[in-house]
Amino acid sequence: GQRFKIVLKNSGQGPAEFESTPLRVEKVLSPGVTTFVVIHPLRPGHYPFFDDFNPQLPEGGILAK
């Protein structure tokens, strides 16, 4: 029931993206960039996220209890 911040760091050589349709957030990061996204209070559930620029990476998720 609280907002929270996720710090994102792209330590790779190319662009990266933090994207989640259920969370309604999308953030593109250039190589070497550190930034953040603020997530609104969530209802209990699983909220997946992925990197559109690097589809070989596994999908991640946030579990809200």
PEJORA-V141281 format. One record per backbone hydrogen bond with DSSP energy under -0.5 kcal/mol. CO is the residue of the C=O (numbers start at 1). NH is the residue of the N-H. If there is no record, write none. Layout:
((CO;NH) (CO;NH))
//
This chain:
((4;39) (5;7) (6;37) (8;35) (9;11) (10;32) (16;29) (17;19) (18;27) (19;50) (20;24) (20;25) (21;24) (25;20) (27;18) (29;16) (30;33) (33;10) (35;8) (37;6) (37;39) (39;4) (45;64) (46;48) (47;62) (49;60) (50;19) (50;52) (51;54) (54;57) (60;49) (62;47) (62;64) (64;45))
//
